[in-house]
Amino acid sequence: MAVKSLEIKDKEVREKFKEIERFIGSEHKLNDNQGMLMGVLHKTQEVFGYLPAEAMDLVSDRLGIPTAHIYGMATFYNYFTLKPRAKYQVFMCKGTACYVAGGGRVLEKLQETLKIGLGEVTPDKMFGLNITRCLGCCGLSPVMQVNEDIYVRMGPEKVNAILDKYRKKETKKRKVSK
Amino acid sequence: MYKMIEAVINGIKVEVKEGTTILEAAKKVQIKIPTLCKHQDLPPSAACGLCIVKIKGSNKMFRACCTPLEEKMEIVTNDPDIVAVRRTVLELILSNHPNDCLTCARNNNCELQKLAADFGISEEHFKKFLRQIPKDSSTGVIELQPEKCILCGRCIYVCQQDQDVWALSFLERGMGTRISPAGDINMGESPCVKCGQCSAHCPTGAIVEKDDTERVWAALRDSEKHCVVQIAPAVRVAIGEAFGVTGANFTNKLYALFRRMGFKAVFDTNFAADVCIMEEASEFVERFAHKKGPLPLITSCCPAWVDFMEKFHPDMIEHFSSTKSPHEILGTLTKTYYTEKHNIDPKKIFGVSIMPCTAKKYEITRSGEMFASGLQDIDVVITTRELARMIKQSGIDFLNLPDEECDHMLGDYTGAGVIFGATGGVMEAALRTAYHFVTGKEAEKVEFKTTRGLKGVKESEINIAGTKVRIAVAHGLSHVEEVINKIREAKKKGEELPYHFVEVMACPGGCVGGGGQPYMVCDELRKERTAAIYQDDDDRVLRVSHKNPYVKRLYADYIGNPLGDKAHKLFHTEYKSRPQYTR
């Protein structure tokens, strides 16, 4: 956990660290260190897919914010995860409005289709399933979030098509890289 | 000018300064509102909800600890509704608190237990939900039992804000909330500096000092062992609190107590504080007058401060006084000088230090120099709180003991030795002797009062023989950064140094406010303890360390000169940079 561990050998990880550092550099103009922490953690999770301990050390070091404080924040919000998770994280809103509008049935459908429970990840690491409490657009309930994409007025019948979209995206990527 | 406001609490008129909370205002008119998370020493965290009151015109209940009184407010602090809510709050807290009071370190001294008794909680209506979090004893100094934590946040406040260590924080939320170092590592792997302020502020048994009293009892029972004891300056003025007496000095009763407990020799850390000053003042004069070594000189008697510096400010190592802390000096002398003069096998000596401090438990094995006698110089450290328990177990009527003297050889002290216990004391004691070392004369007035008081950083200029000495005294680790940054800045720019001499004590108030002292410390109590210390100084005929006849004899018969070869071997130590996190 010491700052020492920042001397990372893996090239790919080093690049990711640099990306976070660049982000911090650009944010500096807009925010003080404490104020930008939340944004930096979001960026870190975007880059790594989760918050690795070494990355939180980097953030602590560059922003001069104690590691303990960053951990407190990272474990407080359930958006953040300290463990690697699926490529596409599905969040079904279980806030009051979404639930009343039938969000529960969408959730059931998701569990049935993906064959996983809450907080779990599919064996191919493709999808993870979680709930969230209110995404702030209750007028469009029920709402579902897949990574950064928001789907509104959800119904169980829309689940398969949406998941397929991401599956196709992945197969395409794989073909290109081959 | 501040505005005064008038309000009514339980039908009683009260007039207070604007901004006063309902809790404080109620206290003024002899109304006691029960509290749990609120500590007098700390700002309100409004975590527990026990101090709720009714305000006329509102259908909500308000937390008295954090609601400021307003003009014409009418407040009710006690009625059947309020009591019922308070009972429910307590029962909810108890529903995730283990019921092992009888075997808890805080038994009979626990704020939660007391409230449960006051409210006559005799039945548990809620289903028990205990957090299964293992105990953490990895520091060897304090023990964390998050299971017993009521999430008041006091430890976190002192660790982060007062001490600027940030070893502890809240992780997770809701039912999963717990106190822990970052990433659920052990305390021993965290930046924790062992100051123990968390344990001194905890309302329950969630953070307690590691209890070493059994080891002391075992040694006392062992006829092969020659047990010697020493007490730190701050212990004598706080131990009375465990027996209901505040602000009194129990030095001579403690000497009597130790003999009755079975200690073969009763020494005093204050004597070693005088020795410490001989070395530290010499170091200062070397650096200040003879330009040998970098200034400012920074004091190093406080092991939590030493640990903090090694972890957070290792670039300051060259400024640190290499003199060991007084109790370590005494430990070394016990197993060398004392045993040689009395023809005792040093291996038979069992050295016990009674300290206001938890970090002293860590210090005794901190580095190789803590074994300067060839053995571990101090065998066990117990805190003031542990001593209080030992007295209660011993069956000795402590308050009514006759006064006794210590064993003079390593016991008699001057006024300079005793003021080590309060913030600014080491500085003042060192200046008294440094003045003599520089000028060859005695200062007309031995008091340097600018070092005293509870202000976080105390800066002043002292005139020694026409030369101005700039000093700074900081206490509470959060005040250190300010001082260190000034030094760093000046060094970087090549400017004149802001200080020549700096004293730092980790705990607010210095050792009198130490992490091993009796509970419920606040500034009022710190002031009382400090006053008793300065009274002791005032009452002494000898008030400068270099005049202590037993210190003179020690140097003449055994050590030679301060900073000499033997002094270096026995009284000095080294520092090294340490990682904040070891995992």
Interface residues (C-beta under 8 A of the other chain):
Chain A: M1 A2 K4 A53 M56 P66 T67 A68 H69 I70 Y71 G72 T75 F76 L82
Chain B: Q160 W166 A167 L168 S169 F170 L171 E172 R173 P181 A182 G183 I185 E189 S190 P579 Q580 Y581 T582 R583
